[in-house]
Amino acid sequence: MKNILVLNPPSETAKNIIRDLIYGCWCKGKRIGGTTSPPLNMLYIATALKQEGHNVRFLDAVAEGMAIEDVKKLVKGIDAVIISTSSMSFMEDALVLKQLKQANPDLKTMIFGAHPTFMP
């Protein structure tokens, strides 16, 4: 059993980044789509991992208004973190993962979403 964090990562540059089923209806404060929805893909992943016996925590750091420093404190006892990313948020998401690995060098990081699917 692993301790896994499924994370909607915080942003240091914008307070309105939502990674959703249409890969970011809002991105960095600019509306680019016609709808918003809960982060269902992340919840699907968290549920599947939990059903496989892993200890899973889902955290929507954007919705919780958390900063990266808050999240760094949480990854100390975590084995792996999974985040959704898109082409518009990829560079910032990579920086978030780098900061989390600095807080926990043994942390395994995984990404999914439009950008890693089409630009592996």
C-alpha positions, 0 to 999 in steps of 0.5 A, spaced: 500 500 500 502 506 498 500 513 500 498 517 494 496 524 493 491 526 487 493 533 487 490 539 483 496 544 484 496 551 486 498 556 482 503 562 484 501 566 478 494 566 477 488 564 482 483 562 477 486 555 474 481 550 473 483 543 470 477 540 468 474 535 463 475 540 458 482 541 460 481 548 463 475 552 462 479 557 465 486 558 465 490 563 468 484 568 469 481 567 462 475 564 460 477 559 454 471 555 454 463 555 455 463 551 462 466 548 468 465 542 472 468 538 478 475 535 477 472 529 475 478 525 472 482 526 478 476 523 482 476 517 478 483 516 479 483 517 486 477 512 487 481 507 482 487 507 487 483 507 493 479 501 490 486 497 489 488 498 496 492 504 496 491 510 502 489 516 497 488 523 499 485 528 494 486 535 494 484 541 490 489 546 492 486 551 488 479 550 491 482 550 498 486 557 496 492 553 498 499 556 497 505 551 494 508 552 501 502 549 504 502 543 500 510 542 501 508 540 508 503 535 506 508 531 502 513 529 507 509 522 508 507 521 501 510 516 496 507 519 490 503 525 487 499 525 481 496 531 478 493 533 471 496 538 467 495 542 460 499 545 455 497 552 458 499 550 465 505 545 464 511 549 465 508 552 472 505 544 474 512 542 472 515 547 477 510 545 482 512 538 482 520 540 482 518 544 489 514 538 492 520 533 490 525 538 494 520 537 500 520 530 499 526 527 495 523 520 495 516 522 492 514 519 485 511 524 481 506 523 475 502 527 470 496 526 466 492 530 461 492 533 454 499 536 454 502 529 456 497 525 452 499 529 445 506 532 447 509 526 451 
